[in-house]
């Protein structure tokens, strides 16, 4: 079941919103607003840090950097309970792209992400804070 509600908004702001959501491919305002609300809820979940959630860490690194692959493997074994899966792509003769899916409390996920990203030889890294979807 869906509930309906009215929103008062400045015409200029609504215009900007409509342009934005059209660029993003939304067919109507309702789905765009639902997504905005869910985005904020996920953000709050990460801020509160109570519920178990999921995140993905993407890293790009040079596998020729001494000890790096050993350190990465070591870290992943240390956190085998929370790391759900890893995707590894050999980008070229030097670079690897790795995506790790991690489940746990926000702080625990952040800690693993920071340790991975801060390793010497990791050229770029990013944590995407998402959700198990249960509370959305
Ligand atoms: Ni590789």
Backbone and ligand atoms as CSV (ligand in chain L), in Angstrom:
chain,resi,resn,atom,element,x,y,z
A,1,UNK,N,N,0.825,-1.203,0.000
A,1,UNK,CA,C,0.000,0.000,0.000
A,1,UNK,C,C,0.861,1.255,0.000
A,2,UNK,N,N,0.409,2.270,-0.729
A,2,UNK,CA,C,1.160,3.523,-0.778
A,2,UNK,C,C,0.369,4.648,-0.131
A,3,UNK,N,N,1.060,5.521,0.615
A,3,UNK,CA,C,0.441,6.705,1.197
A,3,UNK,C,C,0.763,7.894,0.306
A,4,UNK,N,N,-0.180,8.832,0.244
A,4,UNK,CA,C,0.076,10.031,-0.570
A,4,UNK,C,C,0.189,11.231,0.351
A,5,UNK,N,N,1.071,12.179,-0.010
A,5,UNK,CA,C,1.167,13.407,0.776
A,5,UNK,C,C,1.469,14.583,-0.130
A,6,UNK,N,N,1.075,15.776,0.297
A,6,UNK,CA,C,1.316,16.979,-0.481
A,6,UNK,C,C,2.553,17.701,0.025
A,7,UNK,N,N,3.262,18.348,-0.867
A,7,UNK,CA,C,4.465,19.077,-0.486
A,7,UNK,C,C,4.383,20.502,-1.031
A,8,UNK,N,N,4.630,21.476,-0.159
A,8,UNK,CA,C,4.717,22.866,-0.622
A,8,UNK,C,C,6.174,23.165,-0.907
A,9,UNK,N,N,6.417,23.728,-2.088
A,9,UNK,CA,C,7.801,23.946,-2.491
A,9,UNK,C,C,7.905,25.159,-3.417
A,10,UNK,N,N,9.001,25.890,-3.314
A,10,UNK,CA,C,9.215,27.042,-4.197
A,10,UNK,C,C,9.294,26.552,-5.636
A,11,UNK,N,N,8.608,27.276,-6.575
A,11,UNK,CA,C,8.601,26.825,-7.974
A,11,UNK,C,C,10.006,26.629,-8.556
A,12,UNK,N,N,10.940,27.528,-8.176
A,12,UNK,CA,C,12.319,27.436,-8.705
A,12,UNK,C,C,12.997,26.140,-8.256
A,13,UNK,N,N,12.748,25.801,-6.997
A,13,UNK,CA,C,13.362,24.592,-6.443
A,13,UNK,C,C,12.777,23.345,-7.112
A,14,UNK,N,N,11.472,23.375,-7.329
A,14,UNK,CA,C,10.806,22.251,-7.982
A,14,UNK,C,C,11.314,22.083,-9.420
A,15,UNK,N,N,11.534,23.212,-10.074
A,15,UNK,CA,C,12.052,23.197,-11.437
A,15,UNK,C,C,13.423,22.515,-11.480
A,16,UNK,N,N,14.261,22.903,-10.531
A,16,UNK,CA,C,15.601,22.311,-10.441
A,16,UNK,C,C,15.516,20.812,-10.169
A,17,UNK,N,N,14.592,20.450,-9.282
A,17,UNK,CA,C,14.402,19.042,-8.939
A,17,UNK,C,C,13.961,18.244,-10.162
A,18,UNK,N,N,12.990,18.797,-10.894
A,18,UNK,CA,C,12.483,18.112,-12.085
A,18,UNK,C,C,13.575,17.929,-13.143
A,19,UNK,N,N,14.426,18.939,-13.286
A,19,UNK,CA,C,15.523,18.857,-14.260
A,19,UNK,C,C,16.512,17.769,-13.822
A,20,UNK,N,N,16.826,17.793,-12.534
A,20,UNK,CA,C,17.762,16.811,-11.974
A,20,UNK,C,C,17.277,15.385,-12.164
A,21,UNK,N,N,16.020,15.146,-11.814
A,21,UNK,CA,C,15.521,13.768,-11.881
A,21,UNK,C,C,15.333,13.307,-13.326
A,22,UNK,N,N,15.052,14.266,-14.234
A,22,UNK,CA,C,14.943,13.909,-15.655
A,22,UNK,C,C,16.301,13.446,-16.177
A,23,UNK,N,N,17.366,14.158,-15.754
A,23,UNK,CA,C,18.728,13.780,-16.149
A,23,UNK,C,C,19.102,12.412,-15.609
A,24,UNK,N,N,18.586,12.106,-14.412
A,24,UNK,CA,C,18.905,10.819,-13.788
A,24,UNK,C,C,18.036,9.677,-14.317
A,25,UNK,N,N,17.060,10.023,-15.138
A,25,UNK,CA,C,16.244,8.989,-15.761
A,25,UNK,C,C,14.983,8.591,-15.008
A,26,UNK,N,N,14.604,9.376,-13.999
A,26,UNK,CA,C,13.363,9.055,-13.280
A,26,UNK,C,C,12.156,9.371,-14.146
A,27,UNK,N,N,11.170,8.493,-14.094
A,27,UNK,CA,C,9.948,8.696,-14.885
A,27,UNK,C,C,8.996,9.652,-14.176
A,28,UNK,N,N,9.074,9.674,-12.830
A,28,UNK,CA,C,8.214,10.590,-12.070
A,28,UNK,C,C,8.865,10.994,-10.754
A,29,UNK,N,N,8.249,12.014,-10.119
A,29,UNK,CA,C,8.807,12.541,-8.871
A,29,UNK,C,C,8.752,11.531,-7.726
A,30,UNK,N,N,7.701,10.715,-7.701
A,30,UNK,CA,C,7.501,9.820,-6.561
A,30,UNK,C,C,8.694,8.899,-6.327
A,31,UNK,N,N,9.162,8.232,-7.381
A,31,UNK,CA,C,10.284,7.299,-7.200
A,31,UNK,C,C,11.555,8.059,-6.827
A,32,UNK,N,N,11.715,9.263,-7.377
A,32,UNK,CA,C,12.889,10.084,-7.055
A,32,UNK,C,C,12.873,10.476,-5.576
A,33,UNK,N,N,11.708,10.848,-5.066
A,33,UNK,CA,C,11.587,11.238,-3.654
A,33,UNK,C,C,11.803,10.029,-2.734
A,34,UNK,N,N,11.238,8.890,-3.134
A,34,UNK,CA,C,11.444,7.662,-2.335
A,34,UNK,C,C,12.922,7.343,-2.233
A,35,UNK,N,N,13.646,7.461,-3.363
A,35,UNK,CA,C,15.082,7.179,-3.368
A,35,UNK,C,C,15.864,8.157,-2.497
A,36,UNK,N,N,15.452,9.426,-2.514
A,36,UNK,CA,C,16.114,10.430,-1.674
A,36,UNK,C,C,15.936,10.087,-0.197
A,37,UNK,N,N,14.723,9.693,0.162
A,37,UNK,CA,C,14.437,9.337,1.558
A,37,UNK,C,C,15.264,8.119,1.971
A,38,UNK,N,N,15.282,7.103,1.085
A,38,UNK,CA,C,16.054,5.889,1.399
A,38,UNK,C,C,17.546,6.195,1.525
A,39,UNK,N,N,18.042,7.086,0.676
A,39,UNK,CA,C,19.448,7.492,0.726
A,39,UNK,C,C,19.777,8.091,2.096
A,40,UNK,N,N,18.865,8.933,2.584
A,40,UNK,CA,C,19.068,9.581,3.881
A,40,UNK,C,C,18.981,8.569,5.021
A,41,UNK,N,N,18.090,7.583,4.870
A,41,UNK,CA,C,17.944,6.548,5.897
A,41,UNK,C,C,19.204,5.694,6.002
A,42,UNK,N,N,19.775,5.363,4.847
A,42,UNK,CA,C,21.011,4.569,4.829
A,42,UNK,C,C,22.134,5.370,5.490
A,43,UNK,N,N,22.190,6.661,5.151
A,43,UNK,CA,C,23.202,7.547,5.734
A,43,UNK,C,C,23.082,7.567,7.258
A,44,UNK,N,N,21.834,7.671,7.732
A,44,UNK,CA,C,21.587,7.710,9.176
A,44,UNK,C,C,21.974,6.393,9.850
A,45,UNK,N,N,21.711,5.289,9.149
A,45,UNK,CA,C,22.056,3.965,9.666
A,45,UNK,C,C,23.568,3.880,9.907
A,46,UNK,N,N,24.330,4.435,8.953
A,46,UNK,CA,C,25.798,4.433,9.076
A,46,UNK,C,C,26.256,5.371,10.178
A,47,UNK,N,N,25.548,6.494,10.357
A,47,UNK,CA,C,25.906,7.448,11.407
A,47,UNK,C,C,25.633,6.855,12.786
A,48,UNK,N,N,24.482,6.185,12.928
A,48,UNK,CA,C,24.115,5.592,14.217
A,48,UNK,C,C,25.030,4.432,14.571
A,49,UNK,N,N,25.331,3.622,13.573
A,49,UNK,CA,C,26.301,2.546,13.767
A,49,UNK,C,C,25.837,1.350,14.576
A,50,UNK,N,N,24.534,1.185,14.752
A,50,UNK,CA,C,24.020,0.103,15.602
A,50,UNK,C,C,23.727,-1.171,14.817
A,51,UNK,N,N,23.054,-0.982,13.700
A,51,UNK,CA,C,22.625,-2.137,12.901
A,51,UNK,C,C,23.753,-2.699,12.045
A,52,UNK,N,N,23.665,-3.995,11.774
A,52,UNK,CA,C,24.605,-4.610,10.858
A,52,UNK,C,C,24.244,-4.158,9.437
A,53,UNK,N,N,25.238,-3.842,8.660
A,53,UNK,CA,C,24.984,-3.345,7.327
A,53,UNK,C,C,26.013,-3.916,6.345
A,54,UNK,N,N,25.991,-3.442,5.102
A,54,UNK,CA,C,26.991,-3.886,4.131
A,54,UNK,C,C,27.613,-2.703,3.407
A,55,UNK,N,N,28.826,-2.924,2.976
A,55,UNK,CA,C,29.538,-1.912,2.217
A,55,UNK,C,C,30.442,-2.600,1.215
A,56,UNK,N,N,30.867,-1.847,0.200
A,56,UNK,CA,C,31.841,-2.405,-0.736
A,56,UNK,C,C,33.053,-1.480,-0.769
A,57,UNK,N,N,34.205,-2.101,-0.821
A,57,UNK,CA,C,35.444,-1.332,-0.927
A,57,UNK,C,C,36.046,-1.619,-2.288
A,58,UNK,N,N,36.303,-0.562,-3.032
A,58,UNK,CA,C,36.942,-0.699,-4.337
A,58,UNK,C,C,38.357,-0.148,-4.231
A,59,UNK,N,N,39.321,-0.934,-4.634
A,59,UNK,CA,C,40.704,-0.443,-4.612
A,59,UNK,C,C,41.387,-0.716,-5.951
A,60,UNK,N,N,42.269,0.199,-6.311
A,60,UNK,CA,C,43.117,0.012,-7.491
A,60,UNK,C,C,44.547,0.063,-6.986
A,61,UNK,N,N,45.314,-0.952,-7.304
A,61,UNK,CA,C,46.689,-0.983,-6.792
A,61,UNK,C,C,47.669,-1.600,-7.782
A,62,UNK,N,N,48.930,-1.334,-7.518
A,62,UNK,CA,C,50.013,-1.880,-8.320
A,62,UNK,C,C,50.522,-3.132,-7.610
A,63,UNK,N,N,50.303,-4.281,-8.210
A,63,UNK,CA,C,50.655,-5.513,-7.496
A,63,UNK,C,C,52.162,-5.767,-7.432
A,64,UNK,N,N,52.955,-4.927,-8.110
A,64,UNK,CA,C,54.411,-5.076,-8.044
A,64,UNK,C,C,55.005,-4.436,-6.786
A,65,UNK,N,N,54.213,-3.605,-6.110
A,65,UNK,CA,C,54.714,-2.979,-4.881
A,65,UNK,C,C,54.963,-4.073,-3.840
A,66,UNK,N,N,56.179,-4.070,-3.323
A,66,UNK,CA,C,56.635,-5.123,-2.405
A,66,UNK,C,C,55.682,-5.334,-1.223
A,67,UNK,N,N,55.383,-6.578,-0.940
A,67,UNK,CA,C,54.569,-6.967,0.225
A,67,UNK,C,C,53.076,-6.633,0.129
A,68,UNK,N,N,52.696,-5.862,-0.882
A,68,UNK,CA,C,51.298,-5.422,-0.935
A,68,UNK,C,C,50.313,-6.582,-1.068
A,69,UNK,N,N,50.566,-7.471,-2.012
A,69,UNK,CA,C,49.615,-8.574,-2.201
A,69,UNK,C,C,49.566,-9.479,-0.961
A,70,UNK,N,N,50.719,-9.633,-0.312
A,70,UNK,CA,C,50.769,-10.425,0.926
A,70,UNK,C,C,49.918,-9.750,1.997
A,71,UNK,N,N,50.081,-8.438,2.124
A,71,UNK,CA,C,49.317,-7.678,3.116
A,71,UNK,C,C,47.809,-7.744,2.829
A,72,UNK,N,N,47.458,-7.642,1.568
A,72,UNK,CA,C,46.043,-7.692,1.182
A,72,UNK,C,C,45.432,-9.052,1.513
A,73,UNK,N,N,46.167,-10.093,1.190
A,73,UNK,CA,C,45.680,-11.445,1.487
A,73,UNK,C,C,45.572,-11.647,2.995
A,74,UNK,N,N,46.577,-11.184,3.729
A,74,UNK,CA,C,46.609,-11.291,5.188
A,74,UNK,C,C,45.380,-10.610,5.804
A,75,UNK,N,N,45.135,-9.389,5.368
A,75,UNK,CA,C,43.994,-8.612,5.866
A,75,UNK,C,C,42.674,-9.321,5.595
A,76,UNK,N,N,42.564,-9.880,4.401
A,76,UNK,CA,C,41.321,-10.545,4.026
A,76,UNK,C,C,41.088,-11.811,4.841
A,77,UNK,N,N,42.188,-12.502,5.189
A,77,UNK,CA,C,42.043,-13.692,6.031
A,77,UNK,C,C,41.692,-13.322,7.464
A,78,UNK,N,N,42.263,-12.208,7.925
A,78,UNK,CA,C,41.948,-11.723,9.278
A,78,UNK,C,C,40.461,-11.400,9.412
A,79,UNK,N,N,39.881,-10.944,8.308
A,79,UNK,CA,C,38.469,-10.522,8.343
A,79,UNK,C,C,37.576,-11.454,7.525
A,80,UNK,N,N,37.929,-12.731,7.493
A,80,UNK,CA,C,37.176,-13.682,6.663
A,80,UNK,C,C,35.706,-13.796,7.076
A,81,UNK,N,N,35.408,-13.473,8.334
A,81,UNK,CA,C,34.017,-13.548,8.797
A,81,UNK,C,C,33.144,-12.441,8.216
A,82,UNK,N,N,33.747,-11.291,7.970
A,82,UNK,CA,C,32.955,-10.167,7.463
A,82,UNK,C,C,33.083,-9.944,5.957
A,83,UNK,N,N,34.162,-10.402,5.361
A,83,UNK,CA,C,34.305,-10.223,3.915
A,83,UNK,C,C,33.540,-11.335,3.188
A,84,UNK,N,N,32.496,-10.918,2.488
A,84,UNK,CA,C,31.595,-11.889,1.861
A,84,UNK,C,C,32.134,-12.416,0.536
A,85,UNK,N,N,32.722,-11.526,-0.243
A,85,UNK,CA,C,33.237,-11.919,-1.552
A,85,UNK,C,C,34.229,-10.879,-2.051
A,86,UNK,N,N,35.095,-11.311,-2.932
A,86,UNK,CA,C,36.078,-10.405,-3.529
A,86,UNK,C,C,36.102,-10.617,-5.033
A,87,UNK,N,N,36.132,-9.506,-5.745
A,87,UNK,CA,C,36.237,-9.566,-7.200
A,87,UNK,C,C,37.596,-8.991,-7.573
A,88,UNK,N,N,38.354,-9.727,-8.355
A,88,UNK,CA,C,39.685,-9.260,-8.744
A,88,UNK,C,C,39.786,-9.179,-10.260
A,89,UNK,N,N,40.222,-8.028,-10.749
A,89,UNK,CA,C,40.407,-7.857,-12.191
A,89,UNK,C,C,41.829,-7.377,-12.456
A,90,UNK,N,N,42.543,-8.049,-13.354
A,90,UNK,CA,C,43.888,-7.604,-13.733
A,90,UNK,C,C,43.709,-6.552,-14.819
A,91,UNK,N,N,43.904,-5.303,-14.472
A,91,UNK,CA,C,43.632,-4.200,-15.413
A,91,UNK,C,C,44.669,-4.111,-16.526
A,92,UNK,N,N,45.925,-4.239,-16.148
A,92,UNK,CA,C,47.015,-4.262,-17.124
A,92,UNK,C,C,48.171,-5.041,-16.495
A,93,UNK,N,N,49.393,-4.869,-17.009
A,93,UNK,CA,C,50.511,-5.659,-16.466
A,93,UNK,C,C,50.852,-5.265,-15.027
A,94,UNK,N,N,50.479,-4.058,-14.606
A,94,UNK,CA,C,50.791,-3.586,-13.252
A,94,UNK,C,C,49.590,-3.533,-12.309
A,95,UNK,N,N,48.478,-3.048,-12.848
A,95,UNK,CA,C,47.361,-2.686,-11.974
A,95,UNK,C,C,46.270,-3.737,-11.808
A,96,UNK,N,N,45.788,-3.789,-10.571
A,96,UNK,CA,C,44.680,-4.668,-10.241
A,96,UNK,C,C,43.538,-3.826,-9.695
A,97,UNK,N,N,42.332,-4.243,-10.006
A,97,UNK,CA,C,41.132,-3.633,-9.437
A,97,UNK,C,C,40.494,-4.698,-8.561
A,98,UNK,N,N,40.211,-4.318,-7.314
A,98,UNK,CA,C,39.588,-5.283,-6.431
A,98,UNK,C,C,38.362,-4.662,-5.774
A,99,UNK,N,N,37.286,-5.440,-5.723
A,99,UNK,CA,C,36.065,-4.997,-5.048
A,99,UNK,C,C,35.739,-6.011,-3.962
A,100,UNK,N,N,35.622,-5.528,-2.745
A,100,UNK,CA,C,35.327,-6.407,-1.614
A,100,UNK,C,C,33.971,-6.060,-1.031
A,101,UNK,N,N,33.143,-7.064,-0.839
A,101,UNK,CA,C,31.843,-6.859,-0.198
A,101,UNK,C,C,31.999,-7.234,1.272
A,102,UNK,N,N,31.655,-6.279,2.149
A,102,UNK,CA,C,31.874,-6.484,3.584
A,102,UNK,C,C,30.584,-6.303,4.365
A,103,UNK,N,N,30.343,-7.231,5.296
A,103,UNK,CA,C,29.141,-7.154,6.131
A,103,UNK,C,C,29.550,-6.995,7.583
A,104,UNK,N,N,28.832,-6.150,8.313
A,104,UNK,CA,C,29.133,-5.958,9.731
A,104,UNK,C,C,28.606,-4.632,10.232
A,105,UNK,N,N,29.010,-4.267,11.458
A,105,UNK,CA,C,28.635,-2.963,12.011
A,105,UNK,C,C,29.424,-1.891,11.243
A,106,UNK,N,N,28.820,-0.710,11.046
A,106,UNK,CA,C,29.487,0.350,10.288
A,106,UNK,C,C,30.944,0.606,10.667
A,107,UNK,N,N,31.225,0.688,11.971
A,107,UNK,CA,C,32.600,0.976,12.393
A,107,UNK,C,C,33.581,-0.113,11.983
A,108,UNK,N,N,33.139,-1.361,12.067
A,108,UNK,CA,C,33.994,-2.485,11.692
A,108,UNK,C,C,34.289,-2.463,10.194
A,109,UNK,N,N,33.257,-2.143,9.403
A,109,UNK,CA,C,33.441,-2.057,7.944
A,109,UNK,C,C,34.390,-0.912,7.609
A,110,UNK,N,N,34.170,0.238,8.251
A,110,UNK,CA,C,35.037,1.407,8.028
A,110,UNK,C,C,36.494,1.071,8.337
A,111,UNK,N,N,36.702,0.350,9.437
A,111,UNK,CA,C,38.058,0.006,9.859
A,111,UNK,C,C,38.768,-0.844,8.806
A,112,UNK,N,N,38.069,-1.866,8.299
A,112,UNK,CA,C,38.658,-2.716,7.257
A,112,UNK,C,C,38.947,-1.872,6.013
A,113,UNK,N,N,37.997,-1.020,5.644
A,113,UNK,CA,C,38.151,-0.163,4.458
A,113,UNK,C,C,39.368,0.742,4.601
A,114,UNK,N,N,39.494,1.386,5.757
A,114,UNK,CA,C,40.625,2.299,5.971
A,114,UNK,C,C,41.957,1.560,5.914
A,115,UNK,N,N,41.989,0.367,6.473
A,115,UNK,CA,C,43.241,-0.404,6.468
A,115,UNK,C,C,43.626,-0.792,5.046
A,116,UNK,N,N,42.646,-1.190,4.243
A,116,UNK,CA,C,42.911,-1.563,2.846
A,116,UNK,C,C,43.396,-0.358,2.035
A,117,UNK,N,N,42.660,0.736,2.149
A,117,UNK,CA,C,42.923,1.924,1.334
A,117,UNK,C,C,44.268,2.571,1.689
A,118,UNK,N,N,44.653,2.474,2.966
A,118,UNK,CA,C,45.881,3.147,3.398
A,118,UNK,C,C,47.155,2.349,3.112
A,119,UNK,N,N,47.016,1.124,2.609
A,119,UNK,CA,C,48.207,0.308,2.316
A,119,UNK,C,C,49.045,0.962,1.218
A,120,UNK,N,N,50.360,0.873,1.371
A,120,UNK,CA,C,51.262,1.454,0.367
A,120,UNK,C,C,51.126,0.684,-0.943
A,121,UNK,N,N,50.902,1.398,-2.004
A,121,UNK,CA,C,50.729,0.752,-3.315
A,121,UNK,C,C,49.290,0.815,-3.795
A,122,UNK,N,N,48.368,1.063,-2.830
A,122,UNK,CA,C,46.965,1.252,-3.222
A,122,UNK,C,C,46.837,2.694,-3.722
A,123,UNK,N,N,46.544,2.831,-5.020
A,123,UNK,CA,C,46.540,4.156,-5.632
A,123,UNK,C,C,45.223,4.892,-5.434
A,124,UNK,N,N,44.148,4.125,-5.383
A,124,UNK,CA,C,42.852,4.750,-5.146
A,124,UNK,C,C,41.935,3.754,-4.447
A,125,UNK,N,N,41.156,4.259,-3.526
A,125,UNK,CA,C,40.238,3.379,-2.813
A,125,UNK,C,C,39.021,4.136,-2.365
A,126,UNK,N,N,37.911,3.428,-2.319
A,126,UNK,CA,C,36.656,4.080,-1.947
A,126,UNK,C,C,35.726,3.074,-1.258
A,127,UNK,N,N,35.105,3.534,-0.195
A,127,UNK,CA,C,34.105,2.716,0.490
A,127,UNK,C,C,32.717,3.189,0.082
A,128,UNK,N,N,31.907,2.290,-0.418
A,128,UNK,CA,C,30.511,2.619,-0.710
A,128,UNK,C,C,29.666,2.062,0.431
A,129,UNK,N,N,28.999,2.982,1.138
A,129,UNK,CA,C,28.207,2.589,2.292
A,129,UNK,C,C,26.777,2.341,1.851
A,130,UNK,N,N,26.425,1.075,1.795
A,130,UNK,CA,C,25.067,0.765,1.355
A,130,UNK,C,C,24.304,0.061,2.481
A,131,UNK,N,N,23.380,-0.772,2.167
A,131,UNK,CA,C,22.471,-1.315,3.167
A,131,UNK,C,C,22.124,-2.764,2.866
A,132,UNK,N,N,21.705,-3.474,3.890
A,132,UNK,CA,C,21.232,-4.840,3.687
A,132,UNK,C,C,19.841,-4.811,3.025
A,133,UNK,N,N,19.213,-3.628,3.074
A,133,UNK,CA,C,17.898,-3.457,2.463
A,133,UNK,C,C,16.751,-3.788,3.400
A,134,UNK,N,N,17.055,-4.416,4.523
A,134,UNK,CA,C,16.024,-4.855,5.469
A,134,UNK,C,C,15.215,-3.706,6.051
A,135,UNK,N,N,15.874,-2.598,6.336
A,135,UNK,CA,C,15.165,-1.482,7.006
A,135,UNK,C,C,14.715,-0.384,6.046
A,136,UNK,N,N,14.687,-0.687,4.772
A,136,UNK,CA,C,14.301,0.351,3.808
A,136,UNK,C,C,12.884,0.157,3.287
L,1,NI,NI,NI,45.701,-8.637,-10.655
